[in-house]
Amino acid sequence: MSATHSARESAPRPQPVSGVPMRDLLAACAAAAAVSTPPPAPEPRRREPVRRHREAA
């Protein structure tokens, strides 16, 4: 291996730019989470206490 070849391998490669703004990525993530999250379960109905007639004294 030559010195120039090993220097090229160890040099960091530039990352490609996606061209999508971070705002759009975050909005897409929020929209995907909203669509894929099931709605909350309905709250159970409360039973009203049974009203019994009191006997007259």
C-alpha positions as CSV (number, residue, x, y, z in Angstrom):
1,M,0.0,0.0,0.0
2,S,1.3,3.4,-0.8
3,A,1.2,6.4,1.5
4,T,-1.3,8.3,-0.7
5,H,-3.7,5.3,-0.8
6,S,-3.8,4.9,3.0
7,A,-4.3,8.7,3.5
8,R,-7.3,8.6,1.2
9,E,-8.9,5.7,3.1
10,S,-8.5,7.4,6.5
11,A,-9.9,10.8,5.3
12,P,-13.5,11.4,6.3
13,R,-16.0,11.3,3.5
14,P,-18.3,14.3,3.1
15,Q,-21.9,13.5,4.0
16,P,-24.4,14.1,1.2
17,V,-27.0,16.8,1.9
18,S,-30.5,15.6,1.6
19,G,-32.0,18.9,0.6
20,V,-35.0,18.5,2.9
21,P,-35.3,21.2,5.7
22,M,-35.4,19.9,9.2
23,R,-38.8,21.6,9.7
24,D,-40.2,19.4,7.0
25,L,-38.6,16.3,8.5
26,L,-40.0,17.0,11.9
27,A,-43.5,17.8,10.5
28,A,-43.5,14.5,8.6
29,C,-42.4,12.6,11.8
30,A,-45.2,14.3,13.8
31,A,-47.8,13.5,11.1
32,A,-46.7,9.8,10.9
33,A,-46.9,9.5,14.7
34,A,-50.4,11.1,14.7
35,V,-51.6,8.7,12.0
36,S,-50.1,5.5,13.4
37,T,-51.1,6.1,17.1
38,P,-54.5,4.5,17.9
39,P,-57.0,6.8,19.6
40,P,-57.4,6.5,23.3
41,A,-59.9,4.0,24.7
42,P,-63.2,5.6,25.8
43,E,-63.6,6.1,29.5
44,P,-65.8,3.6,31.2
45,R,-69.3,4.8,32.0
46,R,-69.9,5.6,35.6
47,R,-72.8,3.8,37.2
48,E,-75.1,6.1,39.0
49,P,-75.8,5.0,42.5
50,V,-79.2,3.3,42.9
51,R,-81.6,5.5,44.7
52,R,-83.8,3.5,47.1
53,H,-86.8,4.9,48.7
54,R,-86.5,5.1,52.4
55,E,-89.4,3.8,54.4
56,A,-91.4,6.3,56.3
57,A,-91.0,6.3,60.1
